Amino acid sequence: MYNIKKQTTMKQEKAKILDANKEILTTDEAAVFLGIAKGTLYQLTHRKEIPYFKLGGKLNRFSKSELIEWMKRSRIEEKGKIWSR
């Protein structure tokens, strides 16, 4: 029951982020937007594997459009169909 409520809440939060005209996201919002845990997002920023910037030298912020581009660049192309008819 708890997981269903948590998933519903995350879907609602993601819908708010997608619907909003907000371009700059907090760490919490970026994690929801990407569908990953906040800890995973922190690891990606620590390894400098994801675009972000520091606000006031301390707070991580993310550009929604840069995250979308990052996801597109990170996409793994399929090799083709295994089964053919």
C-alpha positions in Angstrom: 0.0 0.0 0.0 2.8 2.4 0.9 4.6 1.8 -2.5 1.4 2.6 -4.4 0.9 5.9 -2.5 4.6 6.8 -3.0 4.4 6.0 -6.7 1.2 8.0 -7.0 2.8 11.0 -5.2 5.9 10.8 -7.5 3.7 10.7 -10.6 1.8 13.7 -9.3 5.0 15.6 -8.6 6.4 14.7 -12.0 3.2 15.9 -13.7 3.5 19.3 -11.8 7.1 19.7 -13.0 6.3 18.8 -16.6 3.3 21.1 -16.7 5.0 24.0 -15.1 6.9 26.5 -17.2 9.7 26.1 -14.7 13.1 25.8 -16.4 15.4 25.7 -13.3 14.9 22.7 -11.1 16.0 21.9 -7.5 17.7 18.6 -6.7 14.4 17.1 -5.5 12.5 18.2 -8.7 15.3 17.0 -11.0 15.3 13.6 -9.3 11.5 13.3 -9.8 11.8 14.6 -13.4 14.4 12.0 -14.2 12.7 9.2 -12.3 15.8 8.5 -10.2 16.6 8.6 -6.5 18.1 11.8 -5.1 21.2 9.8 -4.0 21.7 8.7 -7.6 21.5 12.3 -8.7 24.0 13.3 -6.1 26.4 10.6 -7.4 26.0 11.8 -11.0 26.7 15.4 -9.9 29.7 14.3 -7.8 31.2 12.5 -10.8 30.3 15.4 -13.1 28.3 13.1 -15.4 25.2 15.3 -15.5 24.8 19.0 -16.3 24.2 21.2 -13.2 25.3 24.4 -11.7 25.8 25.7 -8.1 23.6 28.5 -6.8 25.5 30.6 -4.3 28.3 28.1 -4.4 26.3 25.6 -2.5 22.9 24.6 -3.9 22.7 22.4 -7.0 20.3 23.5 -9.7 19.4 21.9 -13.0 18.2 23.2 -16.3 15.2 21.2 -17.5 16.2 21.6 -21.2 19.8 20.5 -20.4 18.5 17.4 -18.6 16.4 16.5 -21.6 19.5 16.9 -23.9 21.6 14.9 -21.5 19.0 12.1 -21.6 19.0 12.2 -25.4 22.8 12.0 -25.5 22.8 9.1 -23.0 20.3 7.1 -25.1 21.6 3.7 -26.1 20.6 2.8 -29.7 19.0 -0.5 -30.3 20.9 -2.9 -32.5 17.9 -4.2 -34.4 15.2 -6.7 -34.0 16.2 -10.1 -32.7 13.1 -11.7 -34.0 11.8 -11.2 -37.5 8.5 -12.4 -38.9 
